[in-house]
């Protein structure tokens, strides 16, 4: 196929059917195309931002090999705009909601609440202690008297024991001294 | 309003497709880039104004291009007698007895049945010597697609020439 293409090119050259353009000029024309279109649209009074954006989408998709019509690119632009608007709207809504939430809970109020809570806590403890006190005190007093009595009794018992021990020892000595020594050996 | 918006969309598509070859044709005849841009813009403005009555955009553009270039030369006080040479149509030219062959080749190129995109490929590559890559950029195709389509178009032209009695183009070279 390349052979026939080359031969065809030579044929056109020979019969002067060519209007060749250099590579630099080709690049210039491709670059200039959009700028000239913008100027032309301004001249005929049909230049608009939305239309221009749809042209940018049209040519951008063409660069990636996706061929769409300008009407289709307008639809794409519309869908994109709606998506962006709804997305940003949702973002703004949640953002403001969060900010409002934060603003409605000021720090000073929080501190007051804590103080209140602390006060309440202290009050409740005092109340509890007030409720508990009379019985507790009585119990403690009772406990104290009981322990005192027990200690006194213990002392008396100890003294008695001492006395008994001392008396017992004396008695034993006396008995041992008074008992006659038997000849019968004990078992 | 809806109709005018649709018209503007179709016009813009036509502009994007035909701008390179129209600009080249003007530049080849005028020689100055800035003048070529002005003339090109004028041609497309006239196209927009008469867009509803235009059937074949490509042939209309080439016809209007000729008129606008004539006017440009007239405004610049250049010799209008030589302007025909600038357009050097196959019918008018007589170069070393090649006239008939030129007409046949030109007819074969013009008459092959192809789509607008294929016609643009043929014009840009065959006439204006555009690279495959640049044509791919203009039409939003891949380089290989352009190369393949151009090969197919050349084969169509050669078949057309065979029908007109030119069996091998090597005879003409």
Interface residues (C-beta under 8 A of the other chain):
Chain A: X1 X2 X4 X5 X7 X8 X9 X10 X11 X12 X14 X15 X16 X17 X18 X19 X20 X21 X23 X25 X26 X27 X28 X29 X30 X32 X33 X36 X37 X39 X40 X43 X44 X46 X51 X55 X58 X59 X61 X62 X63 X64 X65 X66 X67 X69 X70 X71 X74
Chain B: X6 X8 X9 X10 X12 X13 X15 X16 X19 X20 X23 X24 X25 X27 X28 X33 X37 X40 X41 X44 X45 X48 X88 X90 X93 X95 X98 X101 X102 X105 X106 X109 X126 X127 X128 X129 X130 X131 X134 X137 X138 X139 X140 X141 X142 X150 X151 X154 X155 X157 X158 X169 X170 X172 X173
